Amino acid sequence: MDLHKINMGELKGLDHGALRQVEKDVRKSLMKIRMDIYTAKSAQGAKVRGLKKSLARVLTVQNQAKASSASGTNSPKAKKTK
């Protein structure tokens, strides 16, 4: 799985343990690239943005799963209208 281009479909098919592992992998990659930039070993600044987006996707799927298990449904909460 390419950590820079993770899509929501791939993530929704994973169980809780696999999502946690993907989160750890993305965080490690992000930390490594940031340290490489800081120590001037490489100029991979564009990859940081992709990894941040991937991390946000992983956390979103985790939070959706947590919310659906707490409410007992698989659908997201409906927005209130005025």
N, C-alpha and C positions, 0 to 999 in steps of 0.2 A: 504494500500500500504506500503510495507516494504521499508523504506527509504534507507536501506543499499544495496538493490539489485533492483534498478529501471532499467528497460531496455528501450531502445529507442522506442520500439513498444508501450509501455504504454504511454510514454510521447508524442509521435506524435499524439495520439488520444485526447489529452487534449486541451482545448481552452486557450486563453491567461491568463484569470483570474485564472484558475486552475493551470497553470504553475507557476504563481507568488506565489500562495499559497504553492505549493510544494517546491519552492525555499526558501520561508520563513521558512517552517518546517525543511528543511535540514540544513539551517543555524543555527536555534535554537538548533537542536540536536547536531550539530558540536560544538557550543559554550558550551553547557551543558557538553558534554564529555570532552572537553578541560579543563573546570573548575574543573570537577571531578578528572582529572589526576593531575592538578596543586595542588589541595587541598588533594591529596592522598586518596580520597574516593574510587577510583576504578582504576583498571589497564586495561582500555579498549582501549589501543592504536591502536589495529587492526581495531577497528570500525571507527577511524578517517580516515583511508585510504579509506574505502568503502564510507563514507559520502562525501569525497572530490571528488571521482569519480562520485557519484550521482549528486553532485552539478554541476560538469563539464558537465554532460549529459543534465541537465535541461537548463543550460545556452546555450549550443550548439543548442538545439531545439528552444529556444527563438530567438537566433540570426539567425537561418535558416528561421524561420517564418518571422522575420523582413525583412530579405534580399529578401525573395520571395514576400512579399507584396510590397516592394519598387520597385522591378523590374517587378512585375505583372505576374510572372511565378511561378510554383511550383517546378521547377527543379533547382538544385544548379548551380552556375556559372561554365562554362567550363574552364578548365585550359588552359593557352596558352602554345603552344609548340614551340620549336625553329625551 
